[in-house]
Amino acid sequence: MLSVVQAASRYVAVRHKLEIIEPGSALPKSLDAVVAFCGSIQCEVLSSNISGTAADANPSGSVSMRIAPPDLNKLLDFAAKQGKISQHSTETEDKTAAVIDVEAKLKNQTEFRDSLRKMLIKPGVSVADLLQIQEKLAEAQAELDSEATQRKVLANETEKVAVEISFRSEFRSTRGAFAAVGDAFGEFGAVLADSLAALITAIAAIIPWLIVIIPGIWILVRFVRNFRRKRAERKAASLANDPNQ
């Protein structure tokens, strides 16, 4: 929701967004300090949260408030003392048309309700008419209450300023001078393990084939040797039987 400053006959909603960066150890205290300061001025805290408070995490938090315009600068100045403001943006939205529309509906609905009330006290009204008038009166009152609630919402938006502050811890590396060397050794071990795993996988894939291939090669070699030996024996026998060769 937006918050707002009313100027003349116009109603303009204003919202400030801030981001504050500071050391993580001080962040929770800074957020609590802003919440406490809001309670000391014309300010209302709508929501607040903080996360990552563990020692190994970068904490962050936010607080959403709605504040009266005279106290806006007080709040902004106090927030600026909690750390480094890295971002400050302002958004505006003209709510004039919405306010005029709601106020017109309120006026018409009020007049309609009052006319129904007058009809109830008129003499000679039948029971059936009374029941119908009471039904219409209940509907008119419910509509009037709804429009009145909407007008209060718009008044809250246009008469106060919305401020949203987010807190972010400043990241500071705690790595030592030889951290890169340690990382290199760590990567070396990982690469070596991956290589060994790939080698084992390849061997496991080849072993079933070796069981088939090695006996096959041995049989083939034996067959070739036997073939050559028999061919040599046949040639020797042929030469012995035919001396002219």
C-alpha positions as CSV (number, residue, x, y, z in Angstrom):
1,M,0.0,0.0,0.0
2,L,1.1,3.6,-0.6
3,S,1.1,6.4,1.9
4,V,0.4,10.0,1.2
5,V,0.6,13.7,1.5
6,Q,-2.5,15.7,1.0
7,A,-2.0,18.9,-1.0
8,A,-4.8,21.4,-1.5
9,S,-7.7,19.5,-3.1
10,R,-5.6,16.7,-4.3
11,Y,-4.7,13.5,-2.5
12,V,-1.3,12.1,-3.4
13,A,0.0,8.8,-1.9
14,V,3.8,8.7,-1.2
15,R,6.0,5.7,-0.4
16,H,9.7,5.8,0.5
17,K,11.9,2.7,0.0
18,L,15.3,2.5,1.6
19,E,18.0,-0.1,1.6
20,I,20.6,0.0,4.4
21,I,23.8,-2.0,4.3
22,E,25.8,-2.6,7.5
23,P,27.9,-5.2,9.3
24,G,25.8,-8.4,9.9
25,S,26.5,-8.5,13.6
26,A,24.8,-5.1,14.1
27,L,21.8,-5.6,11.8
28,P,19.3,-7.1,14.3
29,K,20.0,-4.2,16.7
30,S,19.6,-1.6,14.0
31,L,16.3,-3.0,12.9
32,D,15.0,-3.1,16.5
33,A,16.2,0.5,17.0
34,V,14.2,1.7,14.0
35,V,11.1,-0.1,15.3
36,A,11.6,1.4,18.8
37,F,12.1,4.9,17.3
38,C,8.9,4.5,15.3
39,G,7.0,4.0,18.6
40,S,8.3,7.2,19.9
41,I,6.9,9.4,17.2
42,Q,3.7,9.6,15.1
43,C,4.5,6.3,13.5
44,E,2.9,2.8,13.1
45,V,4.8,-0.4,12.4
46,L,2.9,-2.5,9.9
47,S,5.3,-5.4,9.7
48,S,8.9,-6.4,10.4
49,N,11.0,-9.5,9.9
50,I,14.6,-10.7,10.1
51,S,16.2,-13.8,8.7
52,G,19.6,-15.5,8.6
53,T,20.6,-14.7,12.1
54,A,22.8,-17.9,12.3
55,A,26.6,-17.3,12.6
56,D,27.2,-18.8,9.2
57,A,24.5,-16.8,7.4
58,N,24.3,-13.3,6.1
59,P,21.3,-11.8,8.0
60,S,18.7,-9.6,6.4
61,G,15.6,-7.9,7.5
62,S,12.9,-5.4,6.7
63,V,10.4,-3.1,8.4
64,S,7.2,-1.5,7.0
65,M,5.8,1.6,8.6
66,R,3.3,4.4,8.2
67,I,4.2,7.8,9.5
68,A,2.7,11.3,9.8
69,P,4.4,13.7,7.4
70,P,5.8,16.0,10.1
71,D,7.8,13.2,11.5
72,L,9.0,11.7,8.2
73,N,12.4,13.5,8.2
74,K,13.0,12.4,11.8
75,L,12.6,8.8,10.9
76,L,14.7,9.1,7.7
77,D,17.5,10.8,9.6
78,F,17.5,8.1,12.3
79,A,17.5,5.3,9.8
80,A,20.5,6.9,8.0
81,K,22.5,6.6,11.2
82,Q,22.0,2.8,11.3
83,G,24.3,2.1,8.3
84,K,25.1,3.0,4.8
85,I,22.0,3.9,2.7
86,S,22.6,2.2,-0.7
87,Q,19.3,3.0,-2.2
88,H,16.5,5.5,-1.5
89,S,13.5,5.7,-3.9
90,T,10.2,7.6,-3.7
91,E,7.0,6.6,-5.3
92,T,3.8,8.6,-5.7
93,E,0.3,7.8,-6.7
94,D,-2.6,10.3,-7.2
95,K,-5.6,9.1,-5.2
96,T,-7.8,12.1,-5.8
97,A,-10.2,10.4,-8.2
98,A,-10.7,7.5,-5.8
99,V,-11.3,9.8,-2.9
100,I,-13.9,11.9,-4.8
101,D,-15.7,8.8,-6.0
102,V,-15.9,7.3,-2.5
103,E,-17.1,10.6,-1.0
104,A,-19.8,10.9,-3.7
105,K,-21.0,7.4,-3.0
106,L,-21.0,8.2,0.8
107,K,-23.1,11.3,0.2
108,N,-25.7,9.6,-2.0
109,Q,-25.9,6.5,0.2
110,T,-26.4,8.6,3.3
111,E,-29.2,10.5,1.7
112,F,-30.8,7.3,0.5
113,R,-30.6,5.7,4.0
114,D,-32.1,8.8,5.6
115,S,-35.0,8.8,3.2
116,L,-35.7,5.2,4.0
117,R,-35.7,6.0,7.7
118,K,-38.3,8.8,7.1
119,M,-40.5,6.3,5.2
120,L,-40.6,4.0,8.2
121,I,-42.2,6.7,10.4
122,K,-44.8,7.7,7.9
123,P,-48.4,7.0,9.0
124,G,-50.4,4.5,7.1
125,V,-47.5,2.3,5.9
126,S,-48.5,-1.3,5.5
127,V,-46.7,-4.2,7.1
128,A,-45.6,-5.5,3.7
129,D,-44.1,-2.0,2.9
130,L,-42.4,-1.8,6.3
131,L,-40.7,-5.1,5.7
132,Q,-39.5,-4.1,2.3
133,I,-38.3,-0.7,3.5
134,Q,-36.4,-2.4,6.4
135,E,-34.8,-4.8,4.0
136,K,-33.7,-1.9,1.7
137,L,-32.5,0.1,4.8
138,A,-30.3,-2.8,5.9
139,E,-28.8,-3.1,2.4
140,A,-28.2,0.7,2.3
141,Q,-26.5,0.7,5.7
142,A,-24.2,-2.2,4.8
143,E,-23.2,-0.4,1.6
144,L,-22.7,2.8,3.6
145,D,-20.4,1.0,6.1
146,S,-18.4,-0.5,3.2
147,E,-17.8,2.9,1.6
148,A,-17.0,4.4,5.0
149,T,-14.3,1.7,5.5
150,Q,-12.9,2.4,2.1
151,R,-12.7,6.1,2.8
152,K,-10.8,5.4,6.0
153,V,-8.3,3.3,4.1
154,L,-7.8,6.1,1.6
155,A,-7.5,8.6,4.4
156,N,-4.8,6.5,6.0
157,E,-2.9,6.3,2.7
158,T,-3.2,10.0,1.8
159,E,-2.6,11.4,5.3
160,K,0.4,9.3,6.2
161,V,3.6,8.3,4.4
162,A,4.5,4.7,3.9
163,V,8.2,3.9,4.6
164,E,9.7,0.5,3.8
165,I,13.3,-0.1,5.0
166,S,15.2,-3.2,4.1
167,F,18.5,-4.1,5.9
168,R,21.2,-6.1,4.2
169,S,24.5,-7.2,5.8
170,E,27.8,-6.2,4.2
171,F,29.5,-9.3,2.9
172,R,33.0,-9.7,4.2
173,S,35.1,-12.6,3.1
174,T,36.9,-14.6,5.9
175,R,39.0,-16.6,3.5
176,G,42.7,-16.8,4.3
177,A,45.7,-16.0,2.0
178,F,46.2,-19.6,1.1
179,A,42.5,-20.3,0.5
180,A,43.1,-20.6,-3.2
181,V,45.8,-23.2,-2.6
182,G,43.4,-25.2,-0.5
183,D,40.8,-24.9,-3.2
184,A,43.3,-26.2,-5.8
185,F,44.1,-29.2,-3.7
186,G,40.4,-29.9,-3.2
187,E,39.8,-29.7,-6.9
188,F,42.8,-32.0,-7.5
189,G,41.3,-34.6,-5.3
190,A,38.0,-34.3,-7.0
191,V,39.5,-34.6,-10.4
192,L,41.6,-37.6,-9.4
193,A,38.6,-39.3,-7.9
194,D,36.6,-38.7,-11.1
195,S,39.4,-40.0,-13.3
196,L,39.7,-43.2,-11.2
197,A,35.9,-43.7,-11.3
198,A,36.0,-43.4,-15.1
199,L,38.8,-45.9,-15.3
200,I,37.1,-48.4,-13.1
201,T,33.9,-48.0,-15.1
202,A,35.8,-48.6,-18.4
203,I,37.5,-51.7,-17.0
204,A,34.2,-53.0,-15.7
205,A,32.7,-52.5,-19.2
206,I,35.6,-54.3,-20.9
207,I,35.9,-57.4,-18.6
208,P,32.9,-59.2,-20.0
209,W,34.2,-58.9,-23.5
210,L,37.7,-60.1,-22.5
211,I,36.1,-63.3,-21.2
212,V,34.8,-63.9,-24.7
213,I,37.7,-62.4,-26.8
214,I,40.7,-64.0,-25.1
215,P,39.5,-67.6,-25.5
216,G,38.5,-66.8,-29.0
217,I,42.0,-65.5,-29.9
218,W,43.6,-68.6,-28.3
219,I,41.4,-70.9,-30.3
220,L,42.2,-68.9,-33.5
221,V,45.9,-69.1,-32.9
222,R,45.8,-72.8,-32.2
223,F,43.8,-73.3,-35.4
224,V,46.3,-71.3,-37.5
225,R,49.2,-73.2,-36.0
226,N,47.6,-76.5,-36.7
227,F,46.7,-75.5,-40.2
228,R,50.3,-74.4,-41.0
229,R,51.7,-77.5,-39.4
230,K,49.5,-79.8,-41.5
231,R,50.2,-77.9,-44.6
232,A,53.9,-78.2,-44.0
233,E,53.5,-81.9,-43.4
234,R,51.6,-82.4,-46.6
235,K,54.2,-80.5,-48.6
236,A,57.1,-82.5,-47.0
237,A,55.3,-85.8,-47.9
238,S,54.7,-84.6,-51.4
239,L,58.4,-83.9,-51.9
240,A,59.4,-87.2,-50.5
241,N,57.1,-89.1,-52.9
242,D,58.3,-87.1,-55.9
243,P,62.1,-86.6,-56.0
244,N,61.9,-84.6,-59.2
245,Q,60.2,-81.7,-57.4
